[in-house]
Each structure stands twice: as C-alpha cells, then as structure tokens.
C-alpha cells in the first residue's frame, strides 16, 4: 500500500462508483477480498465493507440526481505548513473526500452514470459543454440511437 495520500480527483470517485457493474451484474464490494483489492489499488485501507457499499450506493444515487442519505463518516483533516487537507485513510473516506473535493470545485455534477439502462457505468464528463450522456458513444450511445431508430421506424411508416 502507498504511504502517500490518494489522489482525490474524479478518477478515484468514478472507480469507486464502478465497483458495481450493472451490465455484468458484478459487485466488487460483495466480499472483503474485493474491497481489499480495490483499496490496495488506490492506496488506502479497506475499512468496513458494509460502510463502503452503503456509501457507494448513496453516491451513485446522488450523481444520478436522486436524494440519498449518506452514511455517517468522519473525514479526517490534516494540517501542516503547506495547508489543510483531507487525509482519507479508508476506501469509503477516500471516495467521500473525492466527492467533497469535486463538489467544492463545482465539478461533482460532471460525474455521471451512463444513460444506458443496461449499463449505468460511472464516468467523468470532460466535454466542453458538460452534456455527455453515455459512458461511450461508440457502445452505449450507438445502442440507444439504434433503439430510437427502430422505435421510430415501427411507429412512423414511410
């Protein structure tokens, strides 16, 4: 495990949200081993699995525009000669700290869930106007366009 603080940017939050894969029906947080793997990859301690799952599910709902209560987590704050910062130690703390940092920066709204009902993969919208709807235009966007075209061609005879 890394000794330096994890990067609390959008990548960490997106990776945390994507521990649930709707399309493949897999959840990395269903067992302690999965949480340990994810935490090790991101340089944090695993912490409590149930807490991580509850936070992940609440954050997925929040970035999808729903109200969701967050589990109570204390975010450790560190202070030193270079300033004040969040010192997340566990997977849940790191994900929550990432969400807080993004909210303060006005960027949390760019973390989204794919508009494909069979996908729901989290992504960070880096488009200029912030209007991206799909995790991948080449996959989910094309699927939706094909569905829309088929539906229109069935209801609108030419």
Secondary structure, DSSP 8 states (H G I E B T S, - for coil): --SS----SHHHHHHHHTTEETTTTEEGGGSHHHHHHHHHHTTSB---HHHHHHHHHHHHHHHTT-----------EEEETTEEEE---BHHHHHHHHHHHHHHHT-GGGEEE-S-TTT--EEE--STTS----S-IIIIIHHHHHHHHHHHHHHS--
